[in-house]
């Protein structure tokens, strides 16, 4: 079992930066990819960024060039650096983990709120 805990959310002004963090515990050796999702009020949850054990990354088109996902496997952590934030980035950000032999992200954190003001 994998447990995920996010932190670092908050209220920021548009144009500023924020980093959210996620710490994994439990059977972390089973993880082969991690990701950040977000969900705005009244909207579907969307994949923001992902990173595999091999270092391959993928980003939502609207955040390319602004957000960067990284992992520190020694610390069992994953980070999302968010730059040039826009009000449309507002939402609850969730950390997720995928394990070997699975195609879906099946482990989730509790979420951390990110609010970007105009």
NORFEN-V965982 format. One record per run of one state. SS is the DSSP state (alpha for helix, beta for strand, coil for the rest). FROM is the first residue (numbers start at 1). TO is the last residue. If there is no record, write none. Layout:
# NORFEN-V965982
ss=SS from=FROM to=TO
ss=SS from=FROM to=TO
This chain:
# NORFEN-V965982
ss=coil from=1 to=1
ss=beta from=2 to=7
ss=coil from=8 to=9
ss=beta from=10 to=13
ss=coil from=14 to=17
ss=beta from=18 to=26
ss=coil from=27 to=27
ss=alpha from=28 to=30
ss=beta from=31 to=39
ss=coil from=40 to=45
ss=beta from=46 to=52
ss=coil from=53 to=56
ss=beta from=57 to=59
ss=coil from=60 to=60
ss=alpha from=61 to=63
ss=coil from=64 to=66
ss=beta from=67 to=72
ss=alpha from=73 to=75
ss=coil from=76 to=76
ss=beta from=77 to=82
ss=coil from=83 to=86
ss=alpha from=87 to=89
ss=coil from=90 to=90
ss=beta from=91 to=99
ss=coil from=100 to=106
ss=beta from=107 to=108
ss=coil from=109 to=111
ss=beta from=112 to=117
ss=coil from=118 to=118
